[in-house]
Structures are given as structure tokens and as C-alpha cells.
Amino acid sequence: MRNKKRYVVEMSMYVYADNDYMARYEIHKLADKINKEYPSTNTSVDNVVEQPFASFISRRLNNISVTSKNLNEEGY
């Protein structure tokens, strides 16, 4: 990796969940899967916004931390 250039990549995706907690759980579960497959990526969750389908109204989640369910499953 010494001669390779490093790039920062920002990605967007839709995650469907019943509530904020479960959305956070699914998001962190996806980030963990990426980190396990590609350890050097250091994937992190930086922003989560609720965006109802076909709506211009959005709501940014103030708490995007890892859930206790993630902690129990992954052993952080």
C-alpha cells in the first residue's frame, strides 16, 4: 500500500427500519460488515437522516451512536 494513493469516499444508501433505534442498528451492522471484509477502510457512520418516500421533509438524527444491540452481538 506504500505506493497507492488514498481516497475518501462518501456513500449514500437507504435503510428501512421501524424506528430510529433499529435504523441505527442496521446502519452500524452494515458498517461492521464492510470493516470485516475490508479492514483498511475504517468505515464510519457520519450522518443519518430520516427521509420519508416522496417527501421533501427530512429529519436528521441527533444520536447516531452504536446501539446496545450492536454491542451485544459484535462484542465492541
PyMOL Python script that loads the backbone (N, CA, C, O; Angstrom):
from pymol import cmd

cmd.read_pdbstr("""\
ATOM      1  N   MET A   1       0.819  -1.196   0.000  1.00  0.00           N
ATOM      2  CA  MET A   1       0.000   0.000   0.000  1.00  0.00           C
ATOM      3  C   MET A   1       0.859   1.256   0.000  1.00  0.00           C
ATOM      4  O   MET A   1       0.339   2.370  -0.047  1.00  0.00           O
ATOM      5  N   ARG A   2       2.105   1.084   0.050  1.00  0.00           N
ATOM      6  CA  ARG A   2       3.009   2.221   0.123  1.00  0.00           C
ATOM      7  C   ARG A   2       2.910   3.148  -1.094  1.00  0.00           C
ATOM      8  O   ARG A   2       2.974   4.369  -0.952  1.00  0.00           O
ATOM      9  N   ASN A   3       2.757   2.573  -2.273  1.00  0.00           N
ATOM     10  CA  ASN A   3       2.726   3.374  -3.496  1.00  0.00           C
ATOM     11  C   ASN A   3       1.322   3.731  -3.948  1.00  0.00           C
ATOM     12  O   ASN A   3       1.158   4.403  -4.967  1.00  0.00           O
ATOM     13  N   LYS A   4       0.319   3.303  -3.223  1.00  0.00           N
ATOM     14  CA  LYS A   4      -1.054   3.581  -3.616  1.00  0.00           C
ATOM     15  C   LYS A   4      -1.532   4.897  -3.021  1.00  0.00           C
ATOM     16  O   LYS A   4      -1.148   5.275  -1.914  1.00  0.00           O
ATOM     17  N   LYS A   5      -2.381   5.588  -3.782  1.00  0.00           N
ATOM     18  CA  LYS A   5      -2.995   6.819  -3.303  1.00  0.00           C
ATOM     19  C   LYS A   5      -4.197   6.475  -2.442  1.00  0.00           C
ATOM     20  O   LYS A   5      -4.853   5.456  -2.657  1.00  0.00           O
ATOM     21  N   ARG A   6      -4.482   7.324  -1.472  1.00  0.00           N
ATOM     22  CA  ARG A   6      -5.621   7.117  -0.584  1.00  0.00           C
ATOM     23  C   ARG A   6      -6.736   8.077  -0.974  1.00  0.00           C
ATOM     24  O   ARG A   6      -6.486   9.252  -1.246  1.00  0.00           O
ATOM     25  N   TYR A   7      -7.973   7.573  -1.000  1.00  0.00           N
ATOM     26  CA  TYR A   7      -9.137   8.370  -1.364  1.00  0.00           C
ATOM     27  C   TYR A   7     -10.183   8.288  -0.256  1.00  0.00           C
ATOM     28  O   TYR A   7     -10.331   7.254   0.395  1.00  0.00           O
ATOM     29  N   VAL A   8     -10.896   9.373  -0.053  1.00  0.00           N
ATOM     30  CA  VAL A   8     -12.025   9.402   0.865  1.00  0.00           C
ATOM     31  C   VAL A   8     -13.284   9.277   0.011  1.00  0.00           C
ATOM     32  O   VAL A   8     -13.450  10.011  -0.963  1.00  0.00           O
ATOM     33  N   VAL A   9     -14.164   8.357   0.370  1.00  0.00           N
ATOM     34  CA  VAL A   9     -15.380   8.098  -0.396  1.00  0.00           C
ATOM     35  C   VAL A   9     -16.589   8.350   0.494  1.00  0.00           C
ATOM     36  O   VAL A   9     -16.660   7.844   1.614  1.00  0.00           O
ATOM     37  N   GLU A  10     -17.526   9.125  -0.003  1.00  0.00           N
ATOM     38  CA  GLU A  10     -18.790   9.335   0.700  1.00  0.00           C
ATOM     39  C   GLU A  10     -19.874   8.592  -0.064  1.00  0.00           C
ATOM     40  O   GLU A  10     -20.026   8.758  -1.274  1.00  0.00           O
ATOM     41  N   MET A  11     -20.627   7.768   0.664  1.00  0.00           N
ATOM     42  CA  MET A  11     -21.672   6.962   0.043  1.00  0.00           C
ATOM     43  C   MET A  11     -23.025   7.308   0.659  1.00  0.00           C
ATOM     44  O   MET A  11     -23.106   7.732   1.812  1.00  0.00           O
ATOM     45  N   SER A  12     -24.077   7.122  -0.121  1.00  0.00           N
ATOM     46  CA  SER A  12     -25.442   7.270   0.382  1.00  0.00           C
ATOM     47  C   SER A  12     -26.184   5.972   0.139  1.00  0.00           C
ATOM     48  O   SER A  12     -25.953   5.294  -0.862  1.00  0.00           O
ATOM     49  N   MET A  13     -27.073   5.628   1.052  1.00  0.00           N
ATOM     50  CA  MET A  13     -27.890   4.433   0.882  1.00  0.00           C
ATOM     51  C   MET A  13     -29.178   4.616   1.666  1.00  0.00           C
ATOM     52  O   MET A  13     -29.259   5.430   2.585  1.00  0.00           O
ATOM     53  N   TYR A  14     -30.177   3.841   1.282  1.00  0.00           N
ATOM     54  CA  TYR A  14     -31.442   3.840   2.007  1.00  0.00           C
ATOM     55  C   TYR A  14     -31.483   2.616   2.908  1.00  0.00           C
ATOM     56  O   TYR A  14     -31.166   1.506   2.480  1.00  0.00           O
ATOM     57  N   VAL A  15     -31.875   2.828   4.156  1.00  0.00           N
ATOM     58  CA  VAL A  15     -32.061   1.757   5.112  1.00  0.00           C
ATOM     59  C   VAL A  15     -33.489   1.884   5.628  1.00  0.00           C
ATOM     60  O   VAL A  15     -33.904   2.963   6.050  1.00  0.00           O
ATOM     61  N   TYR A  16     -34.229   0.801   5.597  1.00  0.00           N
ATOM     62  CA  TYR A  16     -35.610   0.816   6.063  1.00  0.00           C
ATOM     63  C   TYR A  16     -35.680   0.175   7.433  1.00  0.00           C
ATOM     64  O   TYR A  16     -35.139  -0.910   7.648  1.00  0.00           O
ATOM     65  N   ALA A  17     -36.357   0.857   8.375  1.00  0.00           N
ATOM     66  CA  ALA A  17     -36.465   0.350   9.740  1.00  0.00           C
ATOM     67  C   ALA A  17     -37.746   0.879  10.373  1.00  0.00           C
ATOM     68  O   ALA A  17     -38.326   1.855   9.899  1.00  0.00           O
ATOM     69  N   ASP A  18     -38.181   0.226  11.447  1.00  0.00           N
ATOM     70  CA  ASP A  18     -39.408   0.626  12.138  1.00  0.00           C
ATOM     71  C   ASP A  18     -39.245   1.884  12.978  1.00  0.00           C
ATOM     72  O   ASP A  18     -40.214   2.606  13.217  1.00  0.00           O
ATOM     73  N   ASN A  19     -38.005   2.150  13.431  1.00  0.00           N
ATOM     74  CA  ASN A  19     -37.780   3.309  14.291  1.00  0.00           C
ATOM     75  C   ASN A  19     -36.306   3.715  14.227  1.00  0.00           C
ATOM     76  O   ASN A  19     -35.498   3.046  13.583  1.00  0.00           O
ATOM     77  N   ASP A  20     -35.966   4.810  14.896  1.00  0.00           N
ATOM     78  CA  ASP A  20     -34.592   5.340  14.867  1.00  0.00           C
ATOM     79  C   ASP A  20     -33.586   4.317  15.399  1.00  0.00           C
ATOM     80  O   ASP A  20     -32.509   4.134  14.830  1.00  0.00           O
ATOM     81  N   TYR A  21     -33.951   3.657  16.494  1.00  0.00           N
ATOM     82  CA  TYR A  21     -33.039   2.688  17.112  1.00  0.00           C
ATOM     83  C   TYR A  21     -32.684   1.579  16.134  1.00  0.00           C
ATOM     84  O   TYR A  21     -31.511   1.242  15.967  1.00  0.00           O
ATOM     85  N   MET A  22     -33.700   1.010  15.487  1.00  0.00           N
ATOM     86  CA  MET A  22     -33.449  -0.089  14.553  1.00  0.00           C
ATOM     87  C   MET A  22     -32.723   0.403  13.301  1.00  0.00           C
ATOM     88  O   MET A  22     -31.952  -0.350  12.707  1.00  0.00           O
ATOM     89  N   ALA A  23     -32.951   1.635  12.894  1.00  0.00           N
ATOM     90  CA  ALA A  23     -32.197   2.198  11.766  1.00  0.00           C
ATOM     91  C   ALA A  23     -30.716   2.282  12.139  1.00  0.00           C
ATOM     92  O   ALA A  23     -29.854   1.891  11.353  1.00  0.00           O
ATOM     93  N   ARG A  24     -30.423   2.791  13.338  1.00  0.00           N
ATOM     94  CA  ARG A  24     -29.035   2.864  13.805  1.00  0.00           C
ATOM     95  C   ARG A  24     -28.415   1.477  13.880  1.00  0.00           C
ATOM     96  O   ARG A  24     -27.260   1.285  13.502  1.00  0.00           O
ATOM     97  N   TYR A  25     -29.186   0.510  14.370  1.00  0.00           N
ATOM     98  CA  TYR A  25     -28.695  -0.859  14.464  1.00  0.00           C
ATOM     99  C   TYR A  25     -28.302  -1.384  13.081  1.00  0.00           C
ATOM    100  O   TYR A  25     -27.202  -1.910  12.906  1.00  0.00           O
ATOM    101  N   GLU A  26     -29.193  -1.244  12.105  1.00  0.00           N
ATOM    102  CA  GLU A  26     -28.921  -1.748  10.752  1.00  0.00           C
ATOM    103  C   GLU A  26     -27.740  -1.026  10.105  1.00  0.00           C
ATOM    104  O   GLU A  26     -26.918  -1.650   9.435  1.00  0.00           O
ATOM    105  N   ILE A  27     -27.660   0.269  10.305  1.00  0.00           N
ATOM    106  CA  ILE A  27     -26.578   1.060   9.718  1.00  0.00           C
ATOM    107  C   ILE A  27     -25.219   0.603  10.258  1.00  0.00           C
ATOM    108  O   ILE A  27     -24.276   0.396   9.495  1.00  0.00           O
ATOM    109  N   HIS A  28     -25.135   0.451  11.569  1.00  0.00           N
ATOM    110  CA  HIS A  28     -23.867   0.029  12.162  1.00  0.00           C
ATOM    111  C   HIS A  28     -23.535  -1.416  11.816  1.00  0.00           C
ATOM    112  O   HIS A  28     -22.363  -1.776  11.706  1.00  0.00           O
ATOM    113  N   LYS A  29     -24.565  -2.246  11.642  1.00  0.00           N
ATOM    114  CA  LYS A  29     -24.335  -3.627  11.222  1.00  0.00           C
ATOM    115  C   LYS A  29     -23.720  -3.652   9.813  1.00  0.00           C
ATOM    116  O   LYS A  29     -22.807  -4.434   9.544  1.00  0.00           O
ATOM    117  N   LEU A  30     -24.224  -2.796   8.921  1.00  0.00           N
ATOM    118  CA  LEU A  30     -23.649  -2.695   7.575  1.00  0.00           C
ATOM    119  C   LEU A  30     -22.204  -2.196   7.620  1.00  0.00           C
ATOM    120  O   LEU A  30     -21.337  -2.732   6.930  1.00  0.00           O
ATOM    121  N   ALA A  31     -21.954  -1.181   8.426  1.00  0.00           N
ATOM    122  CA  ALA A  31     -20.593  -0.646   8.544  1.00  0.00           C
ATOM    123  C   ALA A  31     -19.640  -1.717   9.077  1.00  0.00           C
ATOM    124  O   ALA A  31     -18.499  -1.816   8.624  1.00  0.00           O
ATOM    125  N   ASP A  32     -20.104  -2.512  10.033  1.00  0.00           N
ATOM    126  CA  ASP A  32     -19.275  -3.593  10.577  1.00  0.00           C
ATOM    127  C   ASP A  32     -18.948  -4.635   9.517  1.00  0.00           C
ATOM    128  O   ASP A  32     -17.823  -5.132   9.457  1.00  0.00           O
ATOM    129  N   LYS A  33     -19.931  -4.969   8.679  1.00  0.00           N
ATOM    130  CA  LYS A  33     -19.695  -5.944   7.610  1.00  0.00           C
ATOM    131  C   LYS A  33     -18.638  -5.440   6.630  1.00  0.00           C
ATOM    132  O   LYS A  33     -17.771  -6.198   6.194  1.00  0.00           O
ATOM    133  N   ILE A  34     -18.717  -4.162   6.291  1.00  0.00           N
ATOM    134  CA  ILE A  34     -17.720  -3.587   5.380  1.00  0.00           C
ATOM    135  C   ILE A  34     -16.342  -3.624   6.029  1.00  0.00           C
ATOM    136  O   ILE A  34     -15.363  -4.001   5.385  1.00  0.00           O
ATOM    137  N   ASN A  35     -16.260  -3.234   7.302  1.00  0.00           N
ATOM    138  CA  ASN A  35     -14.971  -3.228   8.002  1.00  0.00           C
ATOM    139  C   ASN A  35     -14.369  -4.619   8.135  1.00  0.00           C
ATOM    140  O   ASN A  35     -13.148  -4.775   8.092  1.00  0.00           O
ATOM    141  N   LYS A  36     -15.225  -5.639   8.297  1.00  0.00           N
ATOM    142  CA  LYS A  36     -14.705  -7.003   8.399  1.00  0.00           C
ATOM    143  C   LYS A  36     -14.179  -7.489   7.056  1.00  0.00           C
ATOM    144  O   LYS A  36     -13.158  -8.174   6.995  1.00  0.00           O
ATOM    145  N   GLU A  37     -14.872  -7.138   5.989  1.00  0.00           N
ATOM    146  CA  GLU A  37     -14.452  -7.562   4.646  1.00  0.00           C
ATOM    147  C   GLU A  37     -13.236  -6.775   4.154  1.00  0.00           C
ATOM    148  O   GLU A  37     -12.351  -7.325   3.498  1.00  0.00           O
ATOM    149  N   TYR A  38     -13.207  -5.484   4.480  1.00  0.00           N
ATOM    150  CA  TYR A  38     -12.123  -4.594   4.041  1.00  0.00           C
ATOM    151  C   TYR A  38     -11.612  -3.807   5.249  1.00  0.00           C
ATOM    152  O   TYR A  38     -11.998  -2.652   5.429  1.00  0.00           O
ATOM    153  N   PRO A  39     -10.764  -4.398   6.071  1.00  0.00           N
ATOM    154  CA  PRO A  39     -10.339  -3.783   7.333  1.00  0.00           C
ATOM    155  C   PRO A  39      -9.681  -2.403   7.201  1.00  0.00           C
ATOM    156  O   PRO A  39      -9.776  -1.587   8.118  1.00  0.00           O
ATOM    157  N   SER A  40      -9.035  -2.141   6.105  1.00  0.00           N
ATOM    158  CA  SER A  40      -8.333  -0.857   5.976  1.00  0.00           C
ATOM    159  C   SER A  40      -9.275   0.298   5.618  1.00  0.00           C
ATOM    160  O   SER A  40      -8.825   1.439   5.519  1.00  0.00           O
ATOM    161  N   THR A  41     -10.576   0.028   5.422  1.00  0.00           N
ATOM    162  CA  THR A  41     -11.494   1.100   5.035  1.00  0.00           C
ATOM    163  C   THR A  41     -11.870   2.030   6.179  1.00  0.00           C
ATOM    164  O   THR A  41     -12.194   3.195   5.950  1.00  0.00           O
ATOM    165  N   ASN A  42     -11.830   1.525   7.408  1.00  0.00           N
ATOM    166  CA  ASN A  42     -12.235   2.334   8.568  1.00  0.00           C
ATOM    167  C   ASN A  42     -13.596   2.987   8.356  1.00  0.00           C
ATOM    168  O   ASN A  42     -13.760   4.184   8.592  1.00  0.00           O
ATOM    169  N   THR A  43     -14.563   2.204   7.914  1.00  0.00           N
ATOM    170  CA  THR A  43     -15.916   2.702   7.642  1.00  0.00           C
ATOM    171  C   THR A  43     -16.539   3.252   8.915  1.00  0.00           C
ATOM    172  O   THR A  43     -16.436   2.638   9.977  1.00  0.00           O
ATOM    173  N   SER A  44     -17.185   4.407   8.812  1.00  0.00           N
ATOM    174  CA  SER A  44     -17.856   5.004   9.961  1.00  0.00           C
ATOM    175  C   SER A  44     -19.200   5.578   9.534  1.00  0.00           C
ATOM    176  O   SER A  44     -19.406   5.907   8.365  1.00  0.00           O
ATOM    177  N   VAL A  45     -20.101   5.692  10.483  1.00  0.00           N
ATOM    178  CA  VAL A  45     -21.399   6.315  10.249  1.00  0.00           C
ATOM    179  C   VAL A  45     -21.279   7.768  10.673  1.00  0.00           C
ATOM    180  O   VAL A  45     -21.066   8.066  11.849  1.00  0.00           O
ATOM    181  N   ASP A  46     -21.416   8.673   9.710  1.00  0.00           N
ATOM    182  CA  ASP A  46     -21.204  10.095   9.982  1.00  0.00           C
ATOM    183  C   ASP A  46     -22.485  10.914  10.052  1.00  0.00           C
ATOM    184  O   ASP A  46     -22.508  11.978  10.672  1.00  0.00           O
ATOM    185  N   ASN A  47     -23.554  10.428   9.421  1.00  0.00           N
ATOM    186  CA  ASN A  47     -24.773  11.210   9.351  1.00  0.00           C
ATOM    187  C   ASN A  47     -25.930  10.273   9.034  1.00  0.00           C
ATOM    188  O   ASN A  47     -25.788   9.371   8.209  1.00  0.00           O
ATOM    189  N   VAL A  48     -27.076  10.479   9.682  1.00  0.00           N
ATOM    190  CA  VAL A  48     -28.278   9.703   9.392  1.00  0.00           C
ATOM    191  C   VAL A  48     -29.453  10.676   9.332  1.00  0.00           C
ATOM    192  O   VAL A  48     -29.659  11.483  10.238  1.00  0.00           O
ATOM    193  N   VAL A  49     -30.211  10.581   8.254  1.00  0.00           N
ATOM    194  CA  VAL A  49     -31.360  11.465   8.051  1.00  0.00           C
ATOM    195  C   VAL A  49     -32.572  10.619   7.722  1.00  0.00           C
ATOM    196  O   VAL A  49     -32.513   9.764   6.839  1.00  0.00           O
ATOM    197  N   GLU A  50     -33.678  10.851   8.430  1.00  0.00           N
ATOM    198  CA  GLU A  50     -34.937  10.197   8.076  1.00  0.00           C
ATOM    199  C   GLU A  50     -35.526  10.956   6.894  1.00  0.00           C
ATOM    200  O   GLU A  50     -35.695  12.173   6.963  1.00  0.00           O
ATOM    201  N   GLN A  51     -35.837  10.255   5.820  1.00  0.00           N
ATOM    202  CA  GLN A  51     -36.353  10.869   4.600  1.00  0.00           C
ATOM    203  C   GLN A  51     -37.535  10.040   4.101  1.00  0.00           C
ATOM    204  O   GLN A  51     -37.339   9.069   3.370  1.00  0.00           O
ATOM    205  N   PRO A  52     -38.763  10.408   4.486  1.00  0.00           N
ATOM    206  CA  PRO A  52     -39.918   9.657   4.009  1.00  0.00           C
ATOM    207  C   PRO A  52     -39.980   9.643   2.481  1.00  0.00           C
ATOM    208  O   PRO A  52     -39.589  10.609   1.826  1.00  0.00           O
ATOM    209  N   PHE A  53     -40.469   8.548   1.931  1.00  0.00           N
ATOM    210  CA  PHE A  53     -40.561   8.399   0.483  1.00  0.00           C
ATOM    211  C   PHE A  53     -41.431   9.506  -0.108  1.00  0.00           C
ATOM    212  O   PHE A  53     -42.497   9.820   0.420  1.00  0.00           O
ATOM    213  N   ALA A  54     -40.967  10.086  -1.200  1.00  0.00           N
ATOM    214  CA  ALA A  54     -41.693  11.121  -1.955  1.00  0.00           C
ATOM    215  C   ALA A  54     -42.005  12.356  -1.116  1.00  0.00           C
ATOM    216  O   ALA A  54     -43.042  12.991  -1.304  1.00  0.00           O
ATOM    217  N   SER A  55     -41.120  12.691  -0.203  1.00  0.00           N
ATOM    218  CA  SER A  55     -41.327  13.849   0.664  1.00  0.00           C
ATOM    219  C   SER A  55     -40.100  14.751   0.639  1.00  0.00           C
ATOM    220  O   SER A  55     -38.967  14.286   0.513  1.00  0.00           O
ATOM    221  N   PHE A  56     -40.350  16.042   0.761  1.00  0.00           N
ATOM    222  CA  PHE A  56     -39.244  16.993   0.856  1.00  0.00           C
ATOM    223  C   PHE A  56     -38.850  17.241   2.305  1.00  0.00           C
ATOM    224  O   PHE A  56     -37.878  17.944   2.579  1.00  0.00           O
ATOM    225  N   ILE A  57     -39.599  16.668   3.222  1.00  0.00           N
ATOM    226  CA  ILE A  57     -39.334  16.839   4.650  1.00  0.00           C
ATOM    227  C   ILE A  57     -38.328  15.783   5.102  1.00  0.00           C
ATOM    228  O   ILE A  57     -38.466  14.601   4.786  1.00  0.00           O
ATOM    229  N   SER A  58     -37.319  16.226   5.842  1.00  0.00           N
ATOM    230  CA  SER A  58     -36.336  15.287   6.377  1.00  0.00           C
ATOM    231  C   SER A  58     -36.029  15.654   7.825  1.00  0.00           C
ATOM    232  O   SER A  58     -36.288  16.771   8.273  1.00  0.00           O
ATOM    233  N   ARG A  59     -35.471  14.683   8.543  1.00  0.00           N
ATOM    234  CA  ARG A  59     -35.121  14.895   9.948  1.00  0.00           C
ATOM    235  C   ARG A  59     -33.785  14.220  10.228  1.00  0.00           C
ATOM    236  O   ARG A  59     -33.641  13.008  10.064  1.00  0.00           O
ATOM    237  N   ARG A  60     -32.818  15.015  10.652  1.00  0.00           N
ATOM    238  CA  ARG A  60     -31.505  14.485  10.994  1.00  0.00           C
ATOM    239  C   ARG A  60     -31.542  13.870  12.392  1.00  0.00           C
ATOM    240  O   ARG A  60     -32.063  14.482  13.324  1.00  0.00           O
ATOM    241  N   LEU A  61     -30.999  12.678  12.538  1.00  0.00           N
ATOM    242  CA  LEU A  61     -30.933  12.037  13.842  1.00  0.00           C
ATOM    243  C   LEU A  61     -29.789  12.646  14.648  1.00  0.00           C
ATOM    244  O   LEU A  61     -28.656  12.724  14.173  1.00  0.00           O
ATOM    245  N   ASN A  62     -30.092  13.071  15.855  1.00  0.00           N
ATOM    246  CA  ASN A  62     -29.066  13.629  16.730  1.00  0.00           C
ATOM    247  C   ASN A  62     -28.164  12.543  17.298  1.00  0.00           C
ATOM    248  O   ASN A  62     -26.971  12.763  17.508  1.00  0.00           O
ATOM    249  N   ASN A  63     -28.735  11.381  17.544  1.00  0.00           N
ATOM    250  CA  ASN A  63     -27.982  10.269  18.115  1.00  0.00           C
ATOM    251  C   ASN A  63     -27.764   9.216  17.029  1.00  0.00           C
ATOM    252  O   ASN A  63     -28.715   8.556  16.609  1.00  0.00           O
ATOM    253  N   ILE A  64     -26.536   9.056  16.577  1.00  0.00           N
ATOM    254  CA  ILE A  64     -26.223   8.031  15.572  1.00  0.00           C
ATOM    255  C   ILE A  64     -25.214   7.026  16.127  1.00  0.00           C
ATOM    256  O   ILE A  64     -24.508   6.358  15.372  1.00  0.00           O
ATOM    257  N   SER A  65     -25.158   6.930  17.449  1.00  0.00           N
ATOM    258  CA  SER A  65     -24.186   6.053  18.102  1.00  0.00           C
ATOM    259  C   SER A  65     -24.532   4.582  17.886  1.00  0.00           C
ATOM    260  O   SER A  65     -25.641   4.245  17.469  1.00  0.00           O
ATOM    261  N   VAL A  66     -23.578   3.725  18.172  1.00  0.00           N
ATOM    262  CA  VAL A  66     -23.760   2.280  18.105  1.00  0.00           C
ATOM    263  C   VAL A  66     -24.803   1.884  19.146  1.00  0.00           C
ATOM    264  O   VAL A  66     -24.776   2.385  20.270  1.00  0.00           O
ATOM    265  N   THR A  67     -25.720   0.990  18.782  1.00  0.00           N
ATOM    266  CA  THR A  67     -26.778   0.576  19.713  1.00  0.00           C
ATOM    267  C   THR A  67     -26.277  -0.509  20.657  1.00  0.00           C
ATOM    268  O   THR A  67     -25.274  -1.171  20.389  1.00  0.00           O
ATOM    269  N   SER A  68     -26.993  -0.679  21.770  1.00  0.00           N
ATOM    270  CA  SER A  68     -26.624  -1.739  22.717  1.00  0.00           C
ATOM    271  C   SER A  68     -26.800  -3.112  22.074  1.00  0.00           C
ATOM    272  O   SER A  68     -26.099  -4.060  22.430  1.00  0.00           O
ATOM    273  N   LYS A  69     -27.733  -3.221  21.128  1.00  0.00           N
ATOM    274  CA  LYS A  69     -27.922  -4.479  20.410  1.00  0.00           C
ATOM    275  C   LYS A  69     -26.679  -4.809  19.577  1.00  0.00           C
ATOM    276  O   LYS A  69     -26.261  -5.965  19.520  1.00  0.00           O
ATOM    277  N   ASN A  70     -26.084  -3.790  18.927  1.00  0.00           N
ATOM    278  CA  ASN A  70     -24.833  -3.998  18.192  1.00  0.00           C
ATOM    279  C   ASN A  70     -23.730  -4.431  19.149  1.00  0.00           C
ATOM    280  O   ASN A  70     -22.974  -5.356  18.855  1.00  0.00           O
ATOM    281  N   LEU A  71     -23.643  -3.763  20.286  1.00  0.00           N
ATOM    282  CA  LEU A  71     -22.587  -4.057  21.256  1.00  0.00           C
ATOM    283  C   LEU A  71     -22.667  -5.504  21.744  1.00  0.00           C
ATOM    284  O   LEU A  71     -21.644  -6.173  21.892  1.00  0.00           O
ATOM    285  N   ASN A  72     -23.870  -5.976  21.989  1.00  0.00           N
ATOM    286  CA  ASN A  72     -24.065  -7.343  22.476  1.00  0.00           C
ATOM    287  C   ASN A  72     -23.709  -8.364  21.404  1.00  0.00           C
ATOM    288  O   ASN A  72     -23.142  -9.413  21.710  1.00  0.00           O
ATOM    289  N   GLU A  73     -24.036  -8.067  20.154  1.00  0.00           N
ATOM    290  CA  GLU A  73     -23.781  -9.004  19.064  1.00  0.00           C
ATOM    291  C   GLU A  73     -22.327  -9.030  18.621  1.00  0.00           C
ATOM    292  O   GLU A  73     -21.771 -10.099  18.369  1.00  0.00           O
ATOM    293  N   GLU A  74     -21.710  -7.860  18.526  1.00  0.00           N
ATOM    294  CA  GLU A  74     -20.393  -7.758  17.950  1.00  0.00           C
ATOM    295  C   GLU A  74     -19.276  -7.748  18.989  1.00  0.00           C
ATOM    296  O   GLU A  74     -18.112  -7.956  18.644  1.00  0.00           O
ATOM    297  N   GLY A  75     -19.610  -7.511  20.240  1.00  0.00           N
ATOM    298  CA  GLY A  75     -18.597  -7.503  21.284  1.00  0.00           C
ATOM    299  C   GLY A  75     -17.606  -6.360  21.149  1.00  0.00           C
ATOM    300  O   GLY A  75     -16.396  -6.565  21.240  1.00  0.00           O
ATOM    301  N   TYR A  76     -18.114  -5.165  20.933  1.00  0.00           N
ATOM    302  CA  TYR A  76     -17.264  -3.976  20.776  1.00  0.00           C
ATOM    303  C   TYR A  76     -16.328  -3.833  21.947  1.00  0.00           C
ATOM    304  O   TYR A  76     -15.536  -2.891  21.993  1.00  0.00           O
TER     305      TYR A  76
END
""", "prot")
cmd.dss("prot")
cmd.show_as("cartoon", "prot")
cmd.util.cbc("prot")
cmd.orient("prot")
